[in-house]
Amino acid sequence: MNQLPYERPTEHYDEKLETIDEQICDLIKQRKDLSSNTPSLPTKQLLSNWSKKYDLYEEFLVSVFSHFLNEEWYRPVVEPTGFLKNIPILKSFEKDHKFYTVTFIRQFKNASVVHFTIDRDDPEDDEMSRRFRDPNLFDLEIVGKEVDYDCRNEGGGGSGGHESFTYIISPALPDDLVDYKLVFKQCKIPFNIPTGFEFVIELNK
């Protein structure tokens, strides 16, 4: 997700707010640590109670807490540069008449791009009704050597029972993918809440 540069809506900043603003940042960090950075939102009743107690609009609180689920959207974007080669993969997983395939990995000097497709036989399904009924995406995790890989879903699209998606992986994966696995974890949008369904593509088999 490409971010627009930060532009302050006003030139004025009351320095008396600095201590409180820093405390807000500290509390956000404490909240992330305490929740192990997992989705966790207050109930509607709690938000209603707090809106009355602190004289805040309930919908405003809903918006504030919803943003805790979206921090990953604001990670710095890695743009792949310096194309090297394509690595054919063609590994698949099938469940419930859906065929999930990693077709190939495009190698760049600073990143890798994983190409992922989903094929289903939905001859009677209208595309819009299917998306409305099943608004899910997949997060990707790289399991392999002791490297912390950042995996960003760049989105995708499709029609007629076929969808394709790309993931930018940084740093770049090695050309030798022995002992590497791609773990796809389904999540429900818009808040990327895990559904519990996941599968593994083993690259060395």
Buried (B, 14 or more C-beta within 10 A) or exposed (E): EEEEEEEEEEEEEEEEEEEEEEEEEEEEEEEEEEEEEEEEBEEEEEBEEBBEEEEEEBEEBBEEBEEBBEEEEEEEEBEBEEEEEEBEBEBBBEEEEBBBBBBBBBBBEEBBBBBBBBBBEBEEBEEEEEEEEEEBBBBBEBEBEEEEBBBBBEEBEEEEBEBBBBBBBBBBBEEEBEEBBBBBBBBEEEEBBEEEEBBEBEBEE
